[in-house]
């Protein structure tokens, strides 16, 4: 299957020598939700800006829908929607007017029925005559999504789509994004809420210091790099790990009152059971066991810290 977006060797060095993107290769599949994760300043927004024509790359190529964006940027951009991180709208404009205007910017004919459909899908129809400045922060972000959808894009970029909204609204917007994907839209999102990627993404990319350090299926990533942990509380404090427990790779925690066991396998029950037998054989008493399975956030933090 041909990628809907194919990025090769993308590099962006700003005046002054700061390299925001460093030889990035990325292929996006039609119909997927791709989550791009990275700390502040990692290059996420610069990558989006390069595809959407807001940033001029220093080197590399971008093909969208098979179109070389360096040769025919307008044709490709007309099929791309962008929800920016910042609220870049005319606050005095009315909601319906603003969404209709965005449709016209991409050469689409007037279509009040389509504008109404988009507004209703985002629970904005009742606000169509309200000025954007009068809306809540969450509603303003919905307006940005409506403006991005007004010209019926096939590829949608969401740059921190739920930044600054409450948990309930964030969940609601996740559901809306899922519906867009079910309609066949390809979605690329950046987010600081890693649970957002864990909830919705098909694949995950991690970018740091302008380098794309990993791209993988979400499930495969968590299977390959995830781990299980067990914290075993002890009835008495230890100064050192007993030699009989050394083969398990346990470490002391809680000032010697607990043992921390990490297992890279997806089912650590066997390892923990063997460890507990060894603890009893060593004449130690344990008082509690707490287990934890790695989340996507744990994996992300580990990868970024290792490259810091």
Secondary structure, DSSP 8 states (H G I E B T S, - for coil): ---SEEEEEEEEE-TTS-EEEEEEEEEE-TT-EEEEE--TTSSHHHHHHHHTTSS--SEEEEEETTEETTT-HHHHHTTEEEE-SS--S-TTSBHHHHHHHHHHHTT----HHHHHHHHHHTT-GGGTTSBGGGS-HHHHHHHHHHHHHTT--SEEEEESTTTT--HHHHHHHHHHHHHHHHTT-EEEEE-S-HHHHHHH-SEEEEEETTEEEEEEEHHHHHHHH--EEEEEEESS--SS--GGGGGGT-EEETTTTEEEEEE-SS--HHHHHHHHHHHHHTT--EEEEEEEE--HHHHHHHHHHHT-
